[in-house]
Amino acid sequence: MEKKKILITSRSFGKLSDQPLHTLEDAGWEVSFDRDSFDAARFAAEIPDYDAIIIGAHDFPAEVMA
C-alpha cells in the first residue's frame, strides 16, 4: 500500500513537541516539510504531488489552492 503524502509549510509545526509528527507517521503518512520563505509559484508546483497539506500562517493566493 502506497503511503499518502502530506506537505507541511508551517514553521511552528512540531516545534514544541514531536508528537504531531509521530502521529502522522504512525498513521501511515509520508511527511515532507517546506519551511522556506513562502513562494506561491514553488508551492503551486509542489502541491499536486501531495494528498494533504498543513499550511502556515503565511498569505497565498486563492488561485494557488484551486
Predicted model as a PDB file, atoms N, CA, C, CB and O in Angstrom, pLDDT in the B-factor column:
MODEL        1                                                                  
ATOM      1  N   MET A   1       0.839  -1.181   0.000  1.00 67.00           N  
ATOM      2  CA  MET A   1       0.000   0.000   0.000  1.00 67.00           C  
ATOM      3  C   MET A   1       0.886   1.248   0.000  1.00 67.00           C  
ATOM      4  CB  MET A   1      -0.956  -0.004   1.220  1.00 67.00           C  
ATOM      5  O   MET A   1       1.789   1.379   0.827  1.00 67.00           O  
ATOM      6  N   GLU A   2       0.621   2.148  -0.924  1.00 79.00           N  
ATOM      7  CA  GLU A   2       1.409   3.367  -1.031  1.00 79.00           C  
ATOM      8  C   GLU A   2       1.016   4.350   0.068  1.00 79.00           C  
ATOM      9  CB  GLU A   2       1.226   4.009  -2.416  1.00 79.00           C  
ATOM     10  O   GLU A   2      -0.164   4.560   0.348  1.00 79.00           O  
ATOM     11  N   LYS A   3       2.040   4.947   0.683  1.00 86.00           N  
ATOM     12  CA  LYS A   3       1.775   5.932   1.735  1.00 86.00           C  
ATOM     13  C   LYS A   3       1.170   7.186   1.126  1.00 86.00           C  
ATOM     14  CB  LYS A   3       3.069   6.277   2.508  1.00 86.00           C  
ATOM     15  O   LYS A   3       1.506   7.575   0.008  1.00 86.00           O  
ATOM     16  N   LYS A   4       0.278   7.809   1.876  1.00 96.00           N  
ATOM     17  CA  LYS A   4      -0.235   9.113   1.496  1.00 96.00           C  
ATOM     18  C   LYS A   4       0.822  10.139   1.871  1.00 96.00           C  
ATOM     19  CB  LYS A   4      -1.611   9.422   2.188  1.00 96.00           C  
ATOM     20  O   LYS A   4       1.534   9.992   2.865  1.00 96.00           O  
ATOM     21  N   LYS A   5       0.907  11.188   1.047  1.00 97.00           N  
ATOM     22  CA  LYS A   5       1.937  12.203   1.254  1.00 97.00           C  
ATOM     23  C   LYS A   5       1.309  13.493   1.763  1.00 97.00           C  
ATOM     24  CB  LYS A   5       2.716  12.464  -0.050  1.00 97.00           C  
ATOM     25  O   LYS A   5       0.271  13.930   1.268  1.00 97.00           O  
ATOM     26  N   ILE A   6       1.952  14.093   2.757  1.00 96.00           N  
ATOM     27  CA  ILE A   6       1.487  15.358   3.310  1.00 96.00           C  
ATOM     28  C   ILE A   6       2.648  16.355   3.317  1.00 96.00           C  
ATOM     29  CB  ILE A   6       0.911  15.162   4.745  1.00 96.00           C  
ATOM     30  O   ILE A   6       3.776  16.020   3.681  1.00 96.00           O  
ATOM     31  N   LEU A   7       2.341  17.581   2.908  1.00 92.00           N  
ATOM     32  CA  LEU A   7       3.314  18.665   2.891  1.00 92.00           C  
ATOM     33  C   LEU A   7       2.976  19.632   4.022  1.00 92.00           C  
ATOM     34  CB  LEU A   7       3.326  19.395   1.506  1.00 92.00           C  
ATOM     35  O   LEU A   7       1.830  20.058   4.164  1.00 92.00           O  
ATOM     36  N   ILE A   8       3.974  19.970   4.815  1.00 91.00           N  
ATOM     37  CA  ILE A   8       3.778  20.898   5.931  1.00 91.00           C  
ATOM     38  C   ILE A   8       4.628  22.133   5.680  1.00 91.00           C  
ATOM     39  CB  ILE A   8       4.145  20.235   7.300  1.00 91.00           C  
ATOM     40  O   ILE A   8       5.848  22.046   5.539  1.00 91.00           O  
ATOM     41  N   THR A   9       3.954  23.304   5.626  1.00 88.00           N  
ATOM     42  CA  THR A   9       4.685  24.555   5.419  1.00 88.00           C  
ATOM     43  C   THR A   9       4.759  25.377   6.702  1.00 88.00           C  
ATOM     44  CB  THR A   9       4.026  25.377   4.312  1.00 88.00           C  
ATOM     45  O   THR A   9       5.487  26.368   6.761  1.00 88.00           O  
ATOM     46  N   SER A  10       4.030  24.983   7.705  1.00 88.00           N  
ATOM     47  CA  SER A  10       4.028  25.703   8.976  1.00 88.00           C  
ATOM     48  C   SER A  10       5.401  25.622   9.626  1.00 88.00           C  
ATOM     49  CB  SER A  10       2.952  25.139   9.923  1.00 88.00           C  
ATOM     50  O   SER A  10       5.942  24.534   9.827  1.00 88.00           O  
ATOM     51  N   ARG A  11       5.956  26.778   9.950  1.00 87.00           N  
ATOM     52  CA  ARG A  11       7.265  26.803  10.609  1.00 87.00           C  
ATOM     53  C   ARG A  11       7.182  26.317  12.053  1.00 87.00           C  
ATOM     54  CB  ARG A  11       7.846  28.213  10.573  1.00 87.00           C  
ATOM     55  O   ARG A  11       8.181  25.869  12.615  1.00 87.00           O  
ATOM     56  N   SER A  12       5.998  26.403  12.654  1.00 89.00           N  
ATOM     57  CA  SER A  12       5.868  26.033  14.062  1.00 89.00           C  
ATOM     58  C   SER A  12       5.434  24.583  14.274  1.00 89.00           C  
ATOM     59  CB  SER A  12       4.886  26.946  14.730  1.00 89.00           C  
ATOM     60  O   SER A  12       5.471  24.094  15.403  1.00 89.00           O  
ATOM     61  N   PHE A  13       5.024  23.890  13.215  1.00 91.00           N  
ATOM     62  CA  PHE A  13       4.552  22.522  13.362  1.00 91.00           C  
ATOM     63  C   PHE A  13       5.653  21.645  13.965  1.00 91.00           C  
ATOM     64  CB  PHE A  13       4.095  21.959  12.000  1.00 91.00           C  
ATOM     65  O   PHE A  13       6.752  21.544  13.420  1.00 91.00           O  
ATOM     66  N   GLY A  14       5.347  21.029  15.072  1.00 87.00           N  
ATOM     67  CA  GLY A  14       6.270  20.113  15.713  1.00 87.00           C  
ATOM     68  C   GLY A  14       7.395  20.760  16.496  1.00 87.00           C  
ATOM     69  O   GLY A  14       8.299  20.064  16.959  1.00 87.00           O  
ATOM     70  N   LYS A  15       7.363  22.074  16.655  1.00 88.00           N  
ATOM     71  CA  LYS A  15       8.440  22.752  17.376  1.00 88.00           C  
ATOM     72  C   LYS A  15       8.363  22.514  18.886  1.00 88.00           C  
ATOM     73  CB  LYS A  15       8.397  24.245  17.088  1.00 88.00           C  
ATOM     74  O   LYS A  15       9.391  22.359  19.545  1.00 88.00           O  
ATOM     75  N   LEU A  16       7.157  22.487  19.426  1.00 92.00           N  
ATOM     76  CA  LEU A  16       7.003  22.275  20.870  1.00 92.00           C  
ATOM     77  C   LEU A  16       7.038  20.803  21.250  1.00 92.00           C  
ATOM     78  CB  LEU A  16       5.704  22.887  21.349  1.00 92.00           C  
ATOM     79  O   LEU A  16       7.442  20.437  22.354  1.00 92.00           O  
ATOM     80  N   SER A  17       6.605  19.965  20.310  1.00 95.00           N  
ATOM     81  CA  SER A  17       6.552  18.534  20.567  1.00 95.00           C  
ATOM     82  C   SER A  17       6.647  17.801  19.232  1.00 95.00           C  
ATOM     83  CB  SER A  17       5.246  18.145  21.333  1.00 95.00           C  
ATOM     84  O   SER A  17       6.120  18.268  18.222  1.00 95.00           O  
ATOM     85  N   ASP A  18       7.313  16.666  19.232  1.00 93.00           N  
ATOM     86  CA  ASP A  18       7.371  15.879  18.005  1.00 93.00           C  
ATOM     87  C   ASP A  18       6.204  14.890  17.900  1.00 93.00           C  
ATOM     88  CB  ASP A  18       8.695  15.128  17.932  1.00 93.00           C  
ATOM     89  O   ASP A  18       6.131  14.104  16.955  1.00 93.00           O  
ATOM     90  N   GLN A  19       5.299  14.935  18.874  1.00 96.00           N  
ATOM     91  CA  GLN A  19       4.166  14.020  18.870  1.00 96.00           C  
ATOM     92  C   GLN A  19       3.268  14.182  17.632  1.00 96.00           C  
ATOM     93  CB  GLN A  19       3.346  14.228  20.124  1.00 96.00           C  
ATOM     94  O   GLN A  19       2.851  13.170  17.069  1.00 96.00           O  
ATOM     95  N   PRO A  20       2.949  15.419  17.180  1.00 94.00           N  
ATOM     96  CA  PRO A  20       2.122  15.536  15.970  1.00 94.00           C  
ATOM     97  C   PRO A  20       2.765  14.858  14.750  1.00 94.00           C  
ATOM     98  CB  PRO A  20       1.866  17.011  15.659  1.00 94.00           C  
ATOM     99  O   PRO A  20       2.074  14.226  13.951  1.00 94.00           O  
ATOM    100  N   LEU A  21       4.075  14.992  14.614  1.00 95.00           N  
ATOM    101  CA  LEU A  21       4.781  14.343  13.514  1.00 95.00           C  
ATOM    102  C   LEU A  21       4.695  12.833  13.641  1.00 95.00           C  
ATOM    103  CB  LEU A  21       6.245  14.788  13.474  1.00 95.00           C  
ATOM    104  O   LEU A  21       4.428  12.142  12.658  1.00 95.00           O  
ATOM    105  N   HIS A  22       4.918  12.316  14.841  1.00 96.00           N  
ATOM    106  CA  HIS A  22       4.834  10.868  15.059  1.00 96.00           C  
ATOM    107  C   HIS A  22       3.423  10.351  14.824  1.00 96.00           C  
ATOM    108  CB  HIS A  22       5.286  10.516  16.476  1.00 96.00           C  
ATOM    109  O   HIS A  22       3.243   9.241  14.322  1.00 96.00           O  
ATOM    110  N   THR A  23       2.427  11.142  15.182  1.00 96.00           N  
ATOM    111  CA  THR A  23       1.034  10.740  14.952  1.00 96.00           C  
ATOM    112  C   THR A  23       0.772  10.567  13.458  1.00 96.00           C  
ATOM    113  CB  THR A  23       0.057  11.783  15.550  1.00 96.00           C  
ATOM    114  O   THR A  23       0.159   9.585  13.040  1.00 96.00           O  
ATOM    115  N   LEU A  24       1.237  11.518  12.661  1.00 96.00           N  
ATOM    116  CA  LEU A  24       1.064  11.413  11.205  1.00 96.00           C  
ATOM    117  C   LEU A  24       1.817  10.207  10.652  1.00 96.00           C  
ATOM    118  CB  LEU A  24       1.547  12.700  10.509  1.00 96.00           C  
ATOM    119  O   LEU A  24       1.271   9.436   9.862  1.00 96.00           O  
ATOM    120  N   GLU A  25       3.051  10.048  11.062  1.00 95.00           N  
ATOM    121  CA  GLU A  25       3.852   8.926  10.561  1.00 95.00           C  
ATOM    122  C   GLU A  25       3.264   7.590  10.992  1.00 95.00           C  
ATOM    123  CB  GLU A  25       5.296   9.041  11.051  1.00 95.00           C  
ATOM    124  O   GLU A  25       3.239   6.646  10.202  1.00 95.00           O  
ATOM    125  N   ASP A  26       2.793   7.496  12.223  1.00 95.00           N  
ATOM    126  CA  ASP A  26       2.188   6.256  12.713  1.00 95.00           C  
ATOM    127  C   ASP A  26       0.897   5.925  11.958  1.00 95.00           C  
ATOM    128  CB  ASP A  26       1.901   6.365  14.215  1.00 95.00           C  
ATOM    129  O   ASP A  26       0.515   4.760  11.843  1.00 95.00           O  
ATOM    130  N   ALA A  27       0.234   6.961  11.447  1.00 95.00           N  
ATOM    131  CA  ALA A  27      -0.993   6.750  10.679  1.00 95.00           C  
ATOM    132  C   ALA A  27      -0.693   6.435   9.210  1.00 95.00           C  
ATOM    133  CB  ALA A  27      -1.892   7.984  10.774  1.00 95.00           C  
ATOM    134  O   ALA A  27      -1.610   6.254   8.409  1.00 95.00           O  
ATOM    135  N   GLY A  28       0.590   6.370   8.866  1.00 95.00           N  
ATOM    136  CA  GLY A  28       0.969   5.965   7.519  1.00 95.00           C  
ATOM    137  C   GLY A  28       1.263   7.093   6.552  1.00 95.00           C  
ATOM    138  O   GLY A  28       1.396   6.857   5.351  1.00 95.00           O  
ATOM    139  N   TRP A  29       1.367   8.311   7.050  1.00 96.00           N  
ATOM    140  CA  TRP A  29       1.662   9.460   6.179  1.00 96.00           C  
ATOM    141  C   TRP A  29       3.156   9.572   5.928  1.00 96.00           C  
ATOM    142  CB  TRP A  29       1.134  10.766   6.801  1.00 96.00           C  
ATOM    143  O   TRP A  29       3.964   9.356   6.831  1.00 96.00           O  
ATOM    144  N   GLU A  30       3.520   9.913   4.692  1.00 96.00           N  
ATOM    145  CA  GLU A  30       4.875  10.303   4.352  1.00 96.00           C  
ATOM    146  C   GLU A  30       4.920  11.823   4.478  1.00 96.00           C  
ATOM    147  CB  GLU A  30       5.290   9.810   2.902  1.00 96.00           C  
ATOM    148  O   GLU A  30       4.254  12.523   3.716  1.00 96.00           O  
ATOM    149  N   VAL A  31       5.687  12.335   5.415  1.00 96.00           N  
ATOM    150  CA  VAL A  31       5.678  13.758   5.755  1.00 96.00           C  
ATOM    151  C   VAL A  31       6.867  14.477   5.116  1.00 96.00           C  
ATOM    152  CB  VAL A  31       5.701  13.945   7.283  1.00 96.00           C  
ATOM    153  O   VAL A  31       8.013  14.037   5.217  1.00 96.00           O  
ATOM    154  N   SER A  32       6.559  15.599   4.456  1.00 93.00           N  
ATOM    155  CA  SER A  32       7.592  16.470   3.893  1.00 93.00           C  
ATOM    156  C   SER A  32       7.381  17.873   4.441  1.00 93.00           C  
ATOM    157  CB  SER A  32       7.554  16.468   2.324  1.00 93.00           C  
ATOM    158  O   SER A  32       6.258  18.286   4.728  1.00 93.00           O  
ATOM    159  N   PHE A  33       8.486  18.592   4.578  1.00 92.00           N  
ATOM    160  CA  PHE A  33       8.421  19.966   5.063  1.00 92.00           C  
ATOM    161  C   PHE A  33       8.937  20.922   3.998  1.00 92.00           C  
ATOM    162  CB  PHE A  33       9.227  20.124   6.363  1.00 92.00           C  
ATOM    163  O   PHE A  33       9.881  20.609   3.273  1.00 92.00           O  
ATOM    164  N   ASP A  34       8.310  22.088   3.911  1.00 87.00           N  
ATOM    165  CA  ASP A  34       8.792  23.204   3.101  1.00 87.00           C  
ATOM    166  C   ASP A  34       8.613  24.440   3.967  1.00 87.00           C  
ATOM    167  CB  ASP A  34       8.016  23.329   1.708  1.00 87.00           C  
ATOM    168  O   ASP A  34       7.583  25.111   3.912  1.00 87.00           O  
ATOM    169  N   ARG A  35       9.615  24.725   4.752  1.00 82.00           N  
ATOM    170  CA  ARG A  35       9.528  25.820   5.717  1.00 82.00           C  
ATOM    171  C   ARG A  35      10.290  27.062   5.265  1.00 82.00           C  
ATOM    172  CB  ARG A  35      10.054  25.364   7.059  1.00 82.00           C  
ATOM    173  O   ARG A  35      10.460  28.010   6.031  1.00 82.00           O  
ATOM    174  N   ASP A  36      10.745  27.048   4.015  1.00 78.00           N  
ATOM    175  CA  ASP A  36      11.426  28.227   3.489  1.00 78.00           C  
ATOM    176  C   ASP A  36      10.425  29.364   3.363  1.00 78.00           C  
ATOM    177  CB  ASP A  36      12.091  27.925   2.119  1.00 78.00           C  
ATOM    178  O   ASP A  36       9.224  29.161   3.543  1.00 78.00           O  
ATOM    179  N   SER A  37      10.905  30.540   3.060  1.00 77.00           N  
ATOM    180  CA  SER A  37      10.004  31.662   2.821  1.00 77.00           C  
ATOM    181  C   SER A  37       8.992  31.259   1.766  1.00 77.00           C  
ATOM    182  CB  SER A  37      10.786  32.930   2.381  1.00 77.00           C  
ATOM    183  O   SER A  37       9.343  30.638   0.762  1.00 77.00           O  
ATOM    184  N   PHE A  38       7.745  31.609   1.994  1.00 77.00           N  
ATOM    185  CA  PHE A  38       6.680  31.166   1.107  1.00 77.00           C  
ATOM    186  C   PHE A  38       6.851  31.760  -0.281  1.00 77.00           C  
ATOM    187  CB  PHE A  38       5.318  31.544   1.678  1.00 77.00           C  
ATOM    188  O   PHE A  38       7.028  32.968  -0.435  1.00 77.00           O  
ATOM    189  N   ASP A  39       6.797  30.904  -1.283  1.00 80.00           N  
ATOM    190  CA  ASP A  39       6.864  31.303  -2.682  1.00 80.00           C  
ATOM    191  C   ASP A  39       5.679  30.645  -3.382  1.00 80.00           C  
ATOM    192  CB  ASP A  39       8.243  30.891  -3.349  1.00 80.00           C  
ATOM    193  O   ASP A  39       5.635  29.421  -3.501  1.00 80.00           O  
ATOM    194  N   ALA A  40       4.721  31.440  -3.845  1.00 80.00           N  
ATOM    195  CA  ALA A  40       3.481  30.910  -4.421  1.00 80.00           C  
ATOM    196  C   ALA A  40       3.746  30.019  -5.630  1.00 80.00           C  
ATOM    197  CB  ALA A  40       2.557  32.053  -4.821  1.00 80.00           C  
ATOM    198  O   ALA A  40       3.087  28.993  -5.794  1.00 80.00           O  
ATOM    199  N   ALA A  41       4.692  30.391  -6.470  1.00 84.00           N  
ATOM    200  CA  ALA A  41       4.980  29.583  -7.663  1.00 84.00           C  
ATOM    201  C   ALA A  41       5.545  28.218  -7.272  1.00 84.00           C  
ATOM    202  CB  ALA A  41       5.971  30.321  -8.588  1.00 84.00           C  
ATOM    203  O   ALA A  41       5.144  27.196  -7.829  1.00 84.00           O  
ATOM    204  N   ARG A  42       6.474  28.201  -6.317  1.00 84.00           N  
ATOM    205  CA  ARG A  42       7.048  26.929  -5.859  1.00 84.00           C  
ATOM    206  C   ARG A  42       5.970  26.072  -5.197  1.00 84.00           C  
ATOM    207  CB  ARG A  42       8.218  27.179  -4.872  1.00 84.00           C  
ATOM    208  O   ARG A  42       5.887  24.867  -5.434  1.00 84.00           O  
ATOM    209  N   PHE A  43       5.159  26.703  -4.374  1.00 84.00           N  
ATOM    210  CA  PHE A  43       4.088  25.993  -3.689  1.00 84.00           C  
ATOM    211  C   PHE A  43       3.113  25.383  -4.698  1.00 84.00           C  
ATOM    212  CB  PHE A  43       3.346  26.938  -2.730  1.00 84.00           C  
ATOM    213  O   PHE A  43       2.730  24.220  -4.568  1.00 84.00           O  
ATOM    214  N   ALA A  44       2.712  26.166  -5.701  1.00 84.00           N  
ATOM    215  CA  ALA A  44       1.784  25.679  -6.731  1.00 84.00           C  
ATOM    216  C   ALA A  44       2.373  24.492  -7.488  1.00 84.00           C  
ATOM    217  CB  ALA A  44       1.435  26.808  -7.715  1.00 84.00           C  
ATOM    218  O   ALA A  44       1.644  23.576  -7.867  1.00 84.00           O  
ATOM    219  N   ALA A  45       3.664  24.502  -7.705  1.00 88.00           N  
ATOM    220  CA  ALA A  45       4.323  23.398  -8.398  1.00 88.00           C  
ATOM    221  C   ALA A  45       4.419  22.156  -7.514  1.00 88.00           C  
ATOM    222  CB  ALA A  45       5.717  23.820  -8.854  1.00 88.00           C  
ATOM    223  O   ALA A  45       4.386  21.035  -8.022  1.00 88.00           O  
ATOM    224  N   GLU A  46       4.537  22.338  -6.213  1.00 86.00           N  
ATOM    225  CA  GLU A  46       4.701  21.216  -5.278  1.00 86.00           C  
ATOM    226  C   GLU A  46       3.406  20.492  -4.943  1.00 86.00           C  
ATOM    227  CB  GLU A  46       5.320  21.708  -4.012  1.00 86.00           C  
ATOM    228  O   GLU A  46       3.381  19.263  -4.879  1.00 86.00           O  
ATOM    229  N   ILE A  47       2.332  21.240  -4.729  1.00 87.00           N  
ATOM    230  CA  ILE A  47       1.152  20.633  -4.113  1.00 87.00           C  
ATOM    231  C   ILE A  47       0.464  19.532  -4.918  1.00 87.00           C  
ATOM    232  CB  ILE A  47       0.173  21.684  -3.840  1.00 87.00           C  
ATOM    233  O   ILE A  47      -0.195  18.690  -4.307  1.00 87.00           O  
ATOM    234  N   PRO A  48       0.572  19.480  -6.241  1.00 90.00           N  
ATOM    235  CA  PRO A  48      -0.070  18.342  -6.922  1.00 90.00           C  
ATOM    236  C   PRO A  48       0.500  16.979  -6.519  1.00 90.00           C  
ATOM    237  CB  PRO A  48       0.066  18.509  -8.414  1.00 90.00           C  
ATOM    238  O   PRO A  48      -0.151  15.953  -6.717  1.00 90.00           O  
ATOM    239  N   ASP A  49       1.700  16.964  -5.962  1.00 91.00           N  
ATOM    240  CA  ASP A  49       2.337  15.709  -5.555  1.00 91.00           C  
ATOM    241  C   ASP A  49       1.862  15.205  -4.196  1.00 91.00           C  
ATOM    242  CB  ASP A  49       3.830  15.886  -5.523  1.00 91.00           C  
ATOM    243  O   ASP A  49       2.272  14.130  -3.757  1.00 91.00           O  
ATOM    244  N   TYR A  50       1.001  15.969  -3.527  1.00 93.00           N  
ATOM    245  CA  TYR A  50       0.605  15.640  -2.156  1.00 93.00           C  
ATOM    246  C   TYR A  50      -0.888  15.363  -2.048  1.00 93.00           C  
ATOM    247  CB  TYR A  50       0.986  16.771  -1.213  1.00 93.00           C  
ATOM    248  O   TYR A  50      -1.699  15.880  -2.816  1.00 93.00           O  
ATOM    249  N   ASP A  51      -1.222  14.532  -1.071  1.00 95.00           N  
ATOM    250  CA  ASP A  51      -2.615  14.203  -0.791  1.00 95.00           C  
ATOM    251  C   ASP A  51      -3.233  15.183   0.197  1.00 95.00           C  
ATOM    252  CB  ASP A  51      -2.722  12.786  -0.252  1.00 95.00           C  
ATOM    253  O   ASP A  51      -4.453  15.341   0.247  1.00 95.00           O  
ATOM    254  N   ALA A  52      -2.375  15.844   0.991  1.00 93.00           N  
ATOM    255  CA  ALA A  52      -2.856  16.791   2.001  1.00 93.00           C  
ATOM    256  C   ALA A  52      -1.757  17.805   2.275  1.00 93.00           C  
ATOM    257  CB  ALA A  52      -3.277  16.058   3.318  1.00 93.00           C  
ATOM    258  O   ALA A  52      -0.580  17.560   2.012  1.00 93.00           O  
ATOM    259  N   ILE A  53      -2.169  18.955   2.810  1.00 91.00           N  
ATOM    260  CA  ILE A  53      -1.198  19.973   3.204  1.00 91.00           C  
ATOM    261  C   ILE A  53      -1.596  20.551   4.555  1.00 91.00           C  
ATOM    262  CB  ILE A  53      -1.100  21.094   2.133  1.00 91.00           C  
ATOM    263  O   ILE A  53      -2.777  20.627   4.894  1.00 91.00           O  
ATOM    264  N   ILE A  54      -0.602  20.949   5.305  1.00 90.00           N  
ATOM    265  CA  ILE A  54      -0.799  21.740   6.519  1.00 90.00           C  
ATOM    266  C   ILE A  54      -0.019  23.012   6.266  1.00 90.00           C  
ATOM    267  CB  ILE A  54      -0.315  20.978   7.851  1.00 90.00           C  
ATOM    268  O   ILE A  54       1.209  22.996   6.188  1.00 90.00           O  
ATOM    269  N   ILE A  55      -0.738  24.111   6.139  1.00 86.00           N  
ATOM    270  CA  ILE A  55      -0.086  25.357   5.768  1.00 86.00           C  
ATOM    271  C   ILE A  55       0.178  26.221   6.984  1.00 86.00           C  
ATOM    272  CB  ILE A  55      -0.928  26.116   4.763  1.00 86.00           C  
ATOM    273  O   ILE A  55      -0.472  26.088   8.021  1.00 86.00           O  
ATOM    274  N   GLY A  56       1.135  27.099   6.836  1.00 80.00           N  
ATOM    275  CA  GLY A  56       1.456  28.041   7.893  1.00 80.00           C  
ATOM    276  C   GLY A  56       0.543  29.243   7.827  1.00 80.00           C  
ATOM    277  O   GLY A  56      -0.460  29.242   7.113  1.00 80.00           O  
ATOM    278  N   ALA A  57       0.896  30.252   8.568  1.00 81.00           N  
ATOM    279  CA  ALA A  57       0.071  31.458   8.668  1.00 81.00           C  
ATOM    280  C   ALA A  57       0.339  32.450   7.543  1.00 81.00           C  
ATOM    281  CB  ALA A  57       0.306  32.132   9.998  1.00 81.00           C  
ATOM    282  O   ALA A  57      -0.232  33.541   7.534  1.00 81.00           O  
ATOM    283  N   HIS A  58       1.192  32.087   6.603  1.00 75.00           N  
ATOM    284  CA  HIS A  58       1.502  32.998   5.513  1.00 75.00           C  
ATOM    285  C   HIS A  58       0.309  33.143   4.548  1.00 75.00           C  
ATOM    286  CB  HIS A  58       2.741  32.505   4.756  1.00 75.00           C  
ATOM    287  O   HIS A  58      -0.522  32.244   4.423  1.00 75.00           O  
ATOM    288  N   ASP A  59       0.256  34.276   3.889  1.00 74.00           N  
ATOM    289  CA  ASP A  59      -0.772  34.520   2.881  1.00 74.00           C  
ATOM    290  C   ASP A  59      -0.351  33.866   1.573  1.00 74.00           C  
ATOM    291  CB  ASP A  59      -1.014  36.042   2.684  1.00 74.00           C  
ATOM    292  O   ASP A  59       0.834  33.806   1.243  1.00 74.00           O  
ATOM    293  N   PHE A  60      -1.329  33.384   0.846  1.00 70.00           N  
ATOM    294  CA  PHE A  60      -1.061  32.916  -0.514  1.00 70.00           C  
ATOM    295  C   PHE A  60      -2.334  33.039  -1.303  1.00 70.00           C  
ATOM    296  CB  PHE A  60      -0.534  31.451  -0.531  1.00 70.00           C  
ATOM    297  O   PHE A  60      -3.424  32.980  -0.734  1.00 70.00           O  
ATOM    298  N   PRO A  61      -2.221  33.213  -2.622  1.00 73.00           N  
ATOM    299  CA  PRO A  61      -3.393  33.464  -3.464  1.00 73.00           C  
ATOM    300  C   PRO A  61      -4.372  32.287  -3.488  1.00 73.00           C  
ATOM    301  CB  PRO A  61      -2.948  33.780  -4.876  1.00 73.00           C  
ATOM    302  O   PRO A  61      -3.960  31.127  -3.476  1.00 73.00           O  
ATOM    303  N   ALA A  62      -5.650  32.593  -3.521  1.00 79.00           N  
ATOM    304  CA  ALA A  62      -6.694  31.559  -3.580  1.00 79.00           C  
ATOM    305  C   ALA A  62      -6.553  30.714  -4.838  1.00 79.00           C  
ATOM    306  CB  ALA A  62      -8.092  32.200  -3.534  1.00 79.00           C  
ATOM    307  O   ALA A  62      -6.854  29.521  -4.812  1.00 79.00           O  
ATOM    308  N   GLU A  63      -6.100  31.311  -5.939  1.00 79.00           N  
ATOM    309  CA  GLU A  63      -5.965  30.550  -7.188  1.00 79.00           C  
ATOM    310  C   GLU A  63      -4.911  29.441  -7.072  1.00 79.00           C  
ATOM    311  CB  GLU A  63      -5.600  31.494  -8.340  1.00 79.00           C  
ATOM    312  O   GLU A  63      -4.966  28.462  -7.817  1.00 79.00           O  
ATOM    313  N   VAL A  64      -3.971  29.580  -6.164  1.00 74.00           N  
ATOM    314  CA  VAL A  64      -2.991  28.517  -5.955  1.00 74.00           C  
ATOM    315  C   VAL A  64      -3.687  27.294  -5.358  1.00 74.00           C  
ATOM    316  CB  VAL A  64      -1.838  28.999  -5.029  1.00 74.00           C  
ATOM    317  O   VAL A  64      -3.386  26.158  -5.725  1.00 74.00           O  
ATOM    318  N   MET A  65      -4.615  27.535  -4.440  1.00 72.00           N  
ATOM    319  CA  MET A  65      -5.350  26.422  -3.829  1.00 72.00           C  
ATOM    320  C   MET A  65      -6.317  25.766  -4.805  1.00 72.00           C  
ATOM    321  CB  MET A  65      -6.111  26.906  -2.607  1.00 72.00           C  
ATOM    322  O   MET A  65      -6.585  24.568  -4.709  1.00 72.00           O  
ATOM    323  N   ALA A  66      -6.835  26.539  -5.734  1.00 73.00           N  
ATOM    324  CA  ALA A  66      -7.760  25.964  -6.737  1.00 73.00           C  
ATOM    325  C   ALA A  66      -7.001  24.944  -7.560  1.00 73.00           C  
ATOM    326  CB  ALA A  66      -8.375  27.075  -7.666  1.00 73.00           C  
ATOM    327  O   ALA A  66      -7.572  24.331  -8.462  1.00 73.00           O  
TER     328      ALA A  66                                                      
ENDMDL                                                                          
END                                                                             
